[in-house]
Amino acid sequence: MTRQDKIVKTSIIGIVVNLILVAFKATIGILVNSIAITLDAVNNLTDALSSIITIIGTKLAGKAPDKDHPYGYGRIEYFSSVIIAAIVLWAGITALMESWPKIFNPDVTSYTTVSLVIIAVAVVVKILLGQYVKRVGENINSQALVASGSDALFDAILSLSTLVAAIISIVWHISLEGILGVIISIVIIKASIDMLKETVDSMIGARVDSELSQKLKASICEVPGVYGAYDLSLHNYGPEDMQGSVHVELDDTLSAVEIQKITRSISAKIYEEFSIALTVGIYARNDKYEDIRSTLEDIVKEYPEVLEIHGFIVYEDMNLATFDMIVDFDADREAVKSKILEKVKSKHPQFDYMIVDDYDVSD
């Protein structure tokens, strides 16, 4: 099955299960006059609607690239996740408005053995459904499915709390419906905000995952002739389409043909291992001025706010040495640059020096 088929199949299973739960919970909630169970049913209904939106978003995201959208439609999946989060948020706010008055004016509930058994079964079903959906989502990198699976596990906890409240009501004749409804509402609202934040981060362009960044750089450095990998930048055009660029340090004595052979090998290796289309640029490495490079590295060690230097090169015809430097975002970049330039110039005054600003976009 393709990734799209797996998402559709999993979502359909979620829709069917949630609609069955909606029917049972809504019936019980009305019969026993329980606001908590009724709200739980509404929450299941929003889950079913979320699965429908996931299917629509996945189908649209699977459209082939065209002239107007050469990078494809993969990011539509993120828009569908935003819509799902908005629906869940609306459900949570509505539930809160319904539940709050019940704290001060609780309704009389009359639970039956059948109703309690159905709620208990619903807890087990939602746990199994949540684990299944989340596992599939993690395996195929579907943010919407992971969110739906996590939401289902939250639902199981909420249904369990509803069951506990029902037992307390039966044994001690204490109504916790309003309080429980408010708690359920707050949990739903928080889950929707977390889902919205994660999706918006992906749309804006979040920081490259540290583990992925380290794996990519390590894989690149396995290619013979590569001294280091720097300036890794990745752009997400959908869960299945990631493109980016990287600079590698190569010996300055290599011919253009040899350089092309290495960079093509890197691109092919990364695509095969990570399914990422990577454009490769180069930094030339010249060991003739290794003494200056070594001095520079020693100076930089005095400044913990300097995260990395790379791309060191000397242009003899311009009497200029230049290098890239990554400084922590919270540091005074200009002050640090000025001090480092002053120190390296005092030790090797035969050249002028220039620092190219680089930024910490990956670890």
NUMIFI-48960 format. One record per residue (C-alpha): x, y, z; residue in one letter. Coordinates in nm, 3 decimals, always signed. Layout:
residues N
<x=X y=Y z=Z type=A>
...
***
This chain:
residues 363
<x=+0.000 y=+0.000 z=+0.000 type=M>
<x=+0.114 y=+0.354 z=-0.071 type=T>
<x=+0.147 y=+0.610 z=+0.207 type=R>
<x=-0.174 y=+0.777 z=+0.088 type=Q>
<x=-0.363 y=+0.445 z=+0.093 type=D>
<x=-0.245 y=+0.375 z=+0.448 type=K>
<x=-0.362 y=+0.716 z=+0.567 type=I>
<x=-0.704 y=+0.672 z=+0.403 type=V>
<x=-0.747 y=+0.317 z=+0.539 type=K>
<x=-0.648 y=+0.419 z=+0.893 type=T>
<x=-0.873 y=+0.726 z=+0.881 type=S>
<x=-1.172 y=+0.520 z=+0.763 type=I>
<x=-1.122 y=+0.279 z=+1.052 type=I>
<x=-1.114 y=+0.579 z=+1.286 type=G>
<x=-1.434 y=+0.721 z=+1.136 type=I>
<x=-1.628 y=+0.395 z=+1.171 type=V>
<x=-1.513 y=+0.332 z=+1.530 type=V>
<x=-1.579 y=+0.690 z=+1.641 type=N>
<x=-1.927 y=+0.702 z=+1.486 type=L>
<x=-2.019 y=+0.380 z=+1.669 type=I>
<x=-1.893 y=+0.532 z=+1.994 type=L>
<x=-2.085 y=+0.854 z=+1.924 type=V>
<x=-2.410 y=+0.660 z=+1.884 type=A>
<x=-2.366 y=+0.465 z=+2.209 type=F>
<x=-2.233 y=+0.754 z=+2.420 type=K>
<x=-2.490 y=+1.007 z=+2.299 type=A>
<x=-2.772 y=+0.762 z=+2.373 type=T>
<x=-2.639 y=+0.688 z=+2.720 type=I>
<x=-2.569 y=+1.053 z=+2.793 type=G>
<x=-2.925 y=+1.152 z=+2.708 type=I>
<x=-3.086 y=+0.858 z=+2.889 type=L>
<x=-2.894 y=+0.905 z=+3.215 type=V>
<x=-2.885 y=+1.286 z=+3.184 type=N>
<x=-2.501 y=+1.302 z=+3.195 type=S>
<x=-2.334 y=+1.612 z=+3.052 type=I>
<x=-1.990 y=+1.444 z=+3.078 type=A>
<x=-2.091 y=+1.145 z=+2.869 type=I>
<x=-2.272 y=+1.365 z=+2.616 type=T>
<x=-1.963 y=+1.586 z=+2.579 type=L>
<x=-1.751 y=+1.272 z=+2.541 type=D>
<x=-1.980 y=+1.173 z=+2.252 type=A>
<x=-1.935 y=+1.517 z=+2.092 type=V>
<x=-1.560 y=+1.475 z=+2.125 type=N>
<x=-1.580 y=+1.143 z=+1.939 type=N>
<x=-1.783 y=+1.314 z=+1.668 type=L>
<x=-1.509 y=+1.574 z=+1.618 type=T>
<x=-1.260 y=+1.286 z=+1.594 type=D>
<x=-1.463 y=+1.134 z=+1.311 type=A>
<x=-1.480 y=+1.472 z=+1.137 type=L>
<x=-1.104 y=+1.510 z=+1.181 type=S>
<x=-1.049 y=+1.177 z=+1.006 type=S>
<x=-1.267 y=+1.289 z=+0.715 type=I>
<x=-1.063 y=+1.609 z=+0.679 type=I>
<x=-0.741 y=+1.402 z=+0.697 type=T>
<x=-0.861 y=+1.191 z=+0.403 type=I>
<x=-0.954 y=+1.500 z=+0.198 type=I>
<x=-0.622 y=+1.671 z=+0.278 type=G>
<x=-0.424 y=+1.359 z=+0.191 type=T>
<x=-0.600 y=+1.322 z=-0.143 type=K>
<x=-0.538 y=+1.686 z=-0.235 type=L>
<x=-0.175 y=+1.670 z=-0.115 type=A>
<x=-0.115 y=+1.374 z=-0.344 type=G>
<x=-0.172 y=+1.577 z=-0.660 type=K>
<x=+0.122 y=+1.577 z=-0.899 type=A>
<x=+0.336 y=+1.895 z=-0.936 type=P>
<x=+0.231 y=+2.133 z=-1.211 type=D>
<x=+0.348 y=+2.459 z=-1.369 type=K>
<x=+0.199 y=+2.678 z=-1.095 type=D>
<x=+0.309 y=+2.450 z=-0.810 type=H>
<x=+0.638 y=+2.286 z=-0.915 type=P>
<x=+0.702 y=+2.158 z=-0.561 type=Y>
<x=+0.370 y=+1.976 z=-0.549 type=G>
<x=+0.081 y=+2.004 z=-0.306 type=Y>
<x=+0.229 y=+1.820 z=-0.006 type=G>
<x=+0.183 y=+2.115 z=+0.233 type=R>
<x=-0.195 y=+2.085 z=+0.203 type=I>
<x=-0.166 y=+1.816 z=+0.470 type=E>
<x=-0.055 y=+2.088 z=+0.711 type=Y>
<x=-0.359 y=+2.300 z=+0.627 type=F>
<x=-0.586 y=+2.003 z=+0.697 type=S>
<x=-0.413 y=+1.964 z=+1.036 type=S>
<x=-0.484 y=+2.331 z=+1.113 type=V>
<x=-0.852 y=+2.279 z=+1.030 type=I>
<x=-0.864 y=+1.971 z=+1.254 type=I>
<x=-0.704 y=+2.167 z=+1.539 type=A>
<x=-0.957 y=+2.450 z=+1.493 type=A>
<x=-1.248 y=+2.203 z=+1.507 type=I>
<x=-1.113 y=+2.041 z=+1.823 type=V>
<x=-1.061 y=+2.387 z=+1.978 type=L>
<x=-1.419 y=+2.486 z=+1.897 type=W>
<x=-1.547 y=+2.163 z=+2.054 type=A>
<x=-1.343 y=+2.227 z=+2.368 type=G>
<x=-1.465 y=+2.586 z=+2.408 type=I>
<x=-1.827 y=+2.483 z=+2.350 type=T>
<x=-1.792 y=+2.202 z=+2.602 type=A>
<x=-1.648 y=+2.442 z=+2.859 type=L>
<x=-1.941 y=+2.682 z=+2.817 type=M>
<x=-2.186 y=+2.393 z=+2.864 type=E>
<x=-2.006 y=+2.239 z=+3.161 type=S>
<x=-1.929 y=+2.543 z=+3.376 type=W>
<x=-2.293 y=+2.613 z=+3.486 type=P>
<x=-2.334 y=+2.244 z=+3.576 type=K>
<x=-2.084 y=+2.285 z=+3.860 type=I>
<x=-2.326 y=+2.515 z=+4.044 type=F>
<x=-2.648 y=+2.354 z=+3.921 type=N>
<x=-2.575 y=+1.983 z=+3.878 type=P>
<x=-2.826 y=+1.761 z=+3.699 type=D>
<x=-2.955 y=+1.442 z=+3.854 type=V>
<x=-2.807 y=+1.138 z=+3.678 type=T>
<x=-2.929 y=+0.778 z=+3.685 type=S>
<x=-2.662 y=+0.538 z=+3.564 type=Y>
<x=-2.741 y=+0.180 z=+3.475 type=T>
<x=-2.520 y=-0.127 z=+3.463 type=T>
<x=-2.548 y=-0.132 z=+3.084 type=V>
<x=-2.433 y=+0.230 z=+3.057 type=S>
<x=-2.129 y=+0.164 z=+3.278 type=L>
<x=-2.032 y=-0.144 z=+3.076 type=V>
<x=-2.055 y=+0.050 z=+2.749 type=I>
<x=-1.836 y=+0.330 z=+2.887 type=I>
<x=-1.578 y=+0.072 z=+3.003 type=A>
<x=-1.576 y=-0.091 z=+2.660 type=V>
<x=-1.535 y=+0.254 z=+2.499 type=A>
<x=-1.223 y=+0.313 z=+2.711 type=V>
<x=-1.062 y=-0.009 z=+2.585 type=V>
<x=-1.165 y=+0.060 z=+2.223 type=V>
<x=-1.019 y=+0.413 z=+2.227 type=K>
<x=-0.690 y=+0.290 z=+2.376 type=I>
<x=-0.653 y=+0.028 z=+2.103 type=L>
<x=-0.760 y=+0.273 z=+1.831 type=L>
<x=-0.525 y=+0.545 z=+1.959 type=G>
<x=-0.224 y=+0.314 z=+1.970 type=Q>
<x=-0.298 y=+0.181 z=+1.621 type=Y>
<x=-0.350 y=+0.521 z=+1.457 type=V>
<x=-0.048 y=+0.678 z=+1.628 type=K>
<x=+0.179 y=+0.386 z=+1.534 type=R>
<x=+0.075 y=+0.406 z=+1.168 type=V>
<x=+0.123 y=+0.784 z=+1.171 type=G>
<x=+0.476 y=+0.755 z=+1.313 type=E>
<x=+0.570 y=+0.483 z=+1.063 type=N>
<x=+0.463 y=+0.688 z=+0.759 type=I>
<x=+0.540 y=+1.036 z=+0.900 type=N>
<x=+0.179 y=+1.160 z=+0.901 type=S>
<x=+0.140 y=+1.447 z=+1.145 type=Q>
<x=-0.240 y=+1.432 z=+1.117 type=A>
<x=-0.254 y=+1.061 z=+1.207 type=L>
<x=-0.014 y=+1.102 z=+1.500 type=V>
<x=-0.233 y=+1.387 z=+1.630 type=A>
<x=-0.548 y=+1.178 z=+1.585 type=S>
<x=-0.391 y=+0.883 z=+1.765 type=G>
<x=-0.278 y=+1.098 z=+2.055 type=S>
<x=-0.623 y=+1.255 z=+2.073 type=D>
<x=-0.782 y=+0.909 z=+2.089 type=A>
<x=-0.560 y=+0.816 z=+2.384 type=L>
<x=-0.667 y=+1.138 z=+2.557 type=F>
<x=-1.027 y=+1.040 z=+2.491 type=D>
<x=-0.969 y=+0.706 z=+2.661 type=A>
<x=-0.846 y=+0.885 z=+2.973 type=I>
<x=-1.144 y=+1.119 z=+2.966 type=L>
<x=-1.388 y=+0.830 z=+2.924 type=S>
<x=-1.220 y=+0.653 z=+3.214 type=L>
<x=-1.265 y=+0.962 z=+3.430 type=S>
<x=-1.632 y=+0.969 z=+3.328 type=T>
<x=-1.664 y=+0.608 z=+3.442 type=L>
<x=-1.501 y=+0.690 z=+3.777 type=V>
<x=-1.737 y=+0.987 z=+3.822 type=A>
<x=-2.034 y=+0.761 z=+3.750 type=A>
<x=-1.922 y=+0.509 z=+4.012 type=I>
<x=-1.871 y=+0.789 z=+4.268 type=I>
<x=-2.221 y=+0.918 z=+4.190 type=S>
<x=-2.372 y=+0.574 z=+4.242 type=I>
<x=-2.183 y=+0.492 z=+4.564 type=V>
<x=-2.167 y=+0.829 z=+4.740 type=W>
<x=-2.440 y=+1.024 z=+4.554 type=H>
<x=-2.197 y=+1.304 z=+4.471 type=I>
<x=-2.231 y=+1.469 z=+4.131 type=S>
<x=-1.900 y=+1.545 z=+3.959 type=L>
<x=-2.055 y=+1.598 z=+3.615 type=E>
<x=-1.990 y=+1.971 z=+3.593 type=G>
<x=-1.635 y=+1.953 z=+3.730 type=I>
<x=-1.551 y=+1.660 z=+3.506 type=L>
<x=-1.700 y=+1.839 z=+3.205 type=G>
<x=-1.478 y=+2.142 z=+3.272 type=V>
<x=-1.169 y=+1.920 z=+3.306 type=I>
<x=-1.253 y=+1.742 z=+2.981 type=I>
<x=-1.302 y=+2.078 z=+2.809 type=S>
<x=-0.967 y=+2.212 z=+2.928 type=I>
<x=-0.785 y=+1.896 z=+2.816 type=V>
<x=-0.950 y=+1.921 z=+2.471 type=I>
<x=-0.858 y=+2.289 z=+2.439 type=I>
<x=-0.495 y=+2.224 z=+2.540 type=K>
<x=-0.464 y=+1.933 z=+2.295 type=A>
<x=-0.597 y=+2.151 z=+2.012 type=S>
<x=-0.353 y=+2.434 z=+2.091 type=I>
<x=-0.058 y=+2.190 z=+2.101 type=D>
<x=-0.169 y=+2.040 z=+1.769 type=M>
<x=-0.203 y=+2.387 z=+1.615 type=L>
<x=+0.140 y=+2.498 z=+1.740 type=K>
<x=+0.315 y=+2.188 z=+1.602 type=E>
<x=+0.151 y=+2.227 z=+1.261 type=T>
<x=+0.217 y=+2.601 z=+1.237 type=V>
<x=+0.584 y=+2.539 z=+1.328 type=D>
<x=+0.609 y=+2.298 z=+1.033 type=S>
<x=+0.444 y=+2.552 z=+0.800 type=M>
<x=+0.666 y=+2.842 z=+0.911 type=I>
<x=+0.984 y=+2.638 z=+0.890 type=G>
<x=+1.096 y=+2.490 z=+1.219 type=A>
<x=+1.453 y=+2.414 z=+1.315 type=R>
<x=+1.600 y=+2.101 z=+1.156 type=V>
<x=+1.563 y=+1.805 z=+1.391 type=D>
<x=+1.895 y=+1.758 z=+1.572 type=S>
<x=+1.904 y=+1.380 z=+1.531 type=E>
<x=+1.829 y=+1.400 z=+1.158 type=L>
<x=+2.090 y=+1.673 z=+1.112 type=S>
<x=+2.361 y=+1.468 z=+1.281 type=Q>
<x=+2.275 y=+1.156 z=+1.079 type=K>
<x=+2.283 y=+1.348 z=+0.752 type=L>
<x=+2.620 y=+1.508 z=+0.824 type=K>
<x=+2.769 y=+1.179 z=+0.939 type=A>
<x=+2.648 y=+1.007 z=+0.623 type=S>
<x=+2.793 y=+1.283 z=+0.403 type=I>
<x=+3.132 y=+1.262 z=+0.576 type=C>
<x=+3.147 y=+0.890 z=+0.494 type=E>
<x=+3.204 y=+0.983 z=+0.127 type=V>
<x=+3.579 y=+0.966 z=+0.046 type=P>
<x=+3.740 y=+1.307 z=+0.003 type=G>
<x=+3.494 y=+1.496 z=+0.227 type=V>
<x=+3.656 y=+1.673 z=+0.524 type=Y>
<x=+3.335 y=+1.813 z=+0.674 type=G>
<x=+2.970 y=+1.901 z=+0.613 type=A>
<x=+2.831 y=+2.246 z=+0.696 type=Y>
<x=+2.541 y=+2.487 z=+0.634 type=D>
<x=+2.280 y=+2.211 z=+0.623 type=L>
<x=+1.943 y=+2.361 z=+0.534 type=S>
<x=+1.623 y=+2.162 z=+0.479 type=L>
<x=+1.291 y=+2.279 z=+0.337 type=H>
<x=+0.974 y=+2.083 z=+0.393 type=N>
<x=+0.727 y=+2.077 z=+0.103 type=Y>
<x=+0.512 y=+1.814 z=+0.270 type=G>
<x=+0.569 y=+1.506 z=+0.490 type=P>
<x=+0.704 y=+1.311 z=+0.192 type=E>
<x=+0.896 y=+1.587 z=+0.015 type=D>
<x=+1.203 y=+1.735 z=+0.180 type=M>
<x=+1.470 y=+1.924 z=-0.013 type=Q>
<x=+1.775 y=+2.113 z=+0.099 type=G>
<x=+2.137 y=+2.212 z=+0.057 type=S>
<x=+2.471 y=+2.155 z=+0.226 type=V>
<x=+2.832 y=+2.266 z=+0.184 type=H>
<x=+3.115 y=+2.015 z=+0.201 type=V>
<x=+3.487 y=+2.081 z=+0.246 type=E>
<x=+3.702 y=+1.934 z=-0.033 type=L>
<x=+4.069 y=+1.951 z=-0.125 type=D>
<x=+4.143 y=+2.255 z=-0.341 type=D>
<x=+4.358 y=+2.046 z=-0.576 type=T>
<x=+4.059 y=+1.851 z=-0.713 type=L>
<x=+3.949 y=+1.905 z=-1.072 type=S>
<x=+3.595 y=+2.008 z=-1.164 type=A>
<x=+3.522 y=+1.654 z=-1.282 type=V>
<x=+3.641 y=+1.507 z=-0.952 type=E>
<x=+3.435 y=+1.758 z=-0.755 type=I>
<x=+3.124 y=+1.678 z=-0.957 type=Q>
<x=+3.178 y=+1.306 z=-0.901 type=K>
<x=+3.193 y=+1.357 z=-0.522 type=I>
<x=+2.894 y=+1.593 z=-0.501 type=T>
<x=+2.683 y=+1.364 z=-0.720 type=R>
<x=+2.777 y=+1.071 z=-0.498 type=S>
<x=+2.666 y=+1.267 z=-0.192 type=I>
<x=+2.331 y=+1.361 z=-0.346 type=S>
<x=+2.262 y=+1.003 z=-0.454 type=A>
<x=+2.365 y=+0.861 z=-0.114 type=K>
<x=+2.144 y=+1.099 z=+0.085 type=I>
<x=+1.844 y=+1.045 z=-0.140 type=Y>
<x=+1.880 y=+0.669 z=-0.115 type=E>
<x=+1.917 y=+0.671 z=+0.264 type=E>
<x=+1.683 y=+0.957 z=+0.364 type=F>
<x=+1.468 y=+1.035 z=+0.056 type=S>
<x=+1.594 y=+1.395 z=+0.070 type=I>
<x=+1.692 y=+1.583 z=-0.246 type=A>
<x=+2.012 y=+1.763 z=-0.150 type=L>
<x=+2.201 y=+2.029 z=-0.346 type=T>
<x=+2.573 y=+2.024 z=-0.262 type=V>
<x=+2.803 y=+2.326 z=-0.259 type=G>
<x=+3.173 y=+2.323 z=-0.174 type=I>
<x=+3.435 y=+2.488 z=+0.046 type=Y>
<x=+3.794 y=+2.457 z=-0.079 type=A>
<x=+4.044 y=+2.331 z=+0.178 type=R>
<x=+4.404 y=+2.452 z=+0.151 type=N>
<x=+4.656 y=+2.318 z=+0.403 type=D>
<x=+4.916 y=+2.581 z=+0.307 type=K>
<x=+4.782 y=+2.817 z=+0.575 type=Y>
<x=+4.707 y=+2.555 z=+0.838 type=E>
<x=+4.892 y=+2.765 z=+1.097 type=D>
<x=+4.641 y=+3.049 z=+1.060 type=I>
<x=+4.349 y=+2.807 z=+1.073 type=R>
<x=+4.493 y=+2.650 z=+1.391 type=S>
<x=+4.542 y=+2.992 z=+1.551 type=T>
<x=+4.187 y=+3.088 z=+1.463 type=L>
<x=+4.048 y=+2.768 z=+1.616 type=E>
<x=+4.240 y=+2.834 z=+1.940 type=D>
<x=+4.105 y=+3.190 z=+1.957 type=I>
<x=+3.747 y=+3.075 z=+1.899 type=V>
<x=+3.772 y=+2.831 z=+2.193 type=K>
<x=+3.787 y=+3.138 z=+2.420 type=E>
<x=+3.432 y=+3.231 z=+2.315 type=Y>
<x=+3.170 y=+2.965 z=+2.406 type=P>
<x=+2.906 y=+3.169 z=+2.223 type=E>
<x=+3.081 y=+3.082 z=+1.894 type=V>
<x=+2.926 y=+2.750 z=+1.794 type=L>
<x=+3.133 y=+2.677 z=+1.484 type=E>
<x=+3.372 y=+2.814 z=+1.222 type=I>
<x=+3.416 y=+2.665 z=+0.876 type=H>
<x=+3.490 y=+2.755 z=+0.517 type=G>
<x=+3.834 y=+2.900 z=+0.597 type=F>
<x=+4.016 y=+3.008 z=+0.281 type=I>
<x=+4.297 y=+3.245 z=+0.189 type=V>
<x=+4.281 y=+3.447 z=-0.135 type=Y>
<x=+4.643 y=+3.533 z=-0.196 type=E>
<x=+4.571 y=+3.767 z=-0.488 type=D>
<x=+4.344 y=+3.977 z=-0.261 type=M>
<x=+4.561 y=+3.939 z=+0.049 type=N>
<x=+4.242 y=+3.825 z=+0.225 type=L>
<x=+4.151 y=+3.538 z=+0.458 type=A>
<x=+3.783 y=+3.466 z=+0.511 type=T>
<x=+3.574 y=+3.215 z=+0.704 type=F>
<x=+3.214 y=+3.151 z=+0.812 type=D>
<x=+3.119 y=+3.175 z=+1.178 type=M>
<x=+2.807 y=+3.062 z=+1.365 type=I>
<x=+2.734 y=+3.266 z=+1.678 type=V>
<x=+2.461 y=+3.187 z=+1.929 type=D>
<x=+2.145 y=+3.386 z=+1.861 type=F>
<x=+2.150 y=+3.535 z=+2.213 type=D>
<x=+2.508 y=+3.664 z=+2.192 type=A>
<x=+2.632 y=+4.007 z=+2.083 type=D>
<x=+2.738 y=+3.896 z=+1.736 type=R>
<x=+2.917 y=+4.215 z=+1.631 type=E>
<x=+3.118 y=+4.242 z=+1.952 type=A>
<x=+3.234 y=+3.881 z=+1.927 type=V>
<x=+3.330 y=+3.922 z=+1.562 type=K>
<x=+3.529 y=+4.237 z=+1.637 type=S>
<x=+3.729 y=+4.072 z=+1.915 type=K>
<x=+3.813 y=+3.762 z=+1.711 type=I>
<x=+3.920 y=+3.966 z=+1.408 type=L>
<x=+4.142 y=+4.181 z=+1.628 type=E>
<x=+4.314 y=+3.880 z=+1.785 type=K>
<x=+4.378 y=+3.686 z=+1.466 type=V>
<x=+4.503 y=+4.000 z=+1.292 type=K>
<x=+4.753 y=+4.064 z=+1.572 type=S>
<x=+4.900 y=+3.714 z=+1.535 type=K>
<x=+4.899 y=+3.699 z=+1.154 type=H>
<x=+4.911 y=+4.061 z=+1.030 type=P>
<x=+5.011 y=+3.970 z=+0.674 type=Q>
<x=+4.644 y=+3.929 z=+0.571 type=F>
<x=+4.318 y=+4.113 z=+0.604 type=D>
<x=+4.033 y=+3.908 z=+0.752 type=Y>
<x=+3.661 y=+3.887 z=+0.687 type=M>
<x=+3.393 y=+3.692 z=+0.873 type=I>
<x=+3.086 y=+3.570 z=+0.687 type=V>
<x=+2.782 y=+3.550 z=+0.915 type=D>
<x=+2.625 y=+3.207 z=+0.939 type=D>
<x=+2.327 y=+3.101 z=+1.148 type=Y>
<x=+2.247 y=+2.805 z=+1.368 type=D>
<x=+1.963 y=+2.649 z=+1.169 type=V>
<x=+2.063 y=+2.288 z=+1.243 type=S>
<x=+2.260 y=+2.104 z=+1.509 type=D>
***
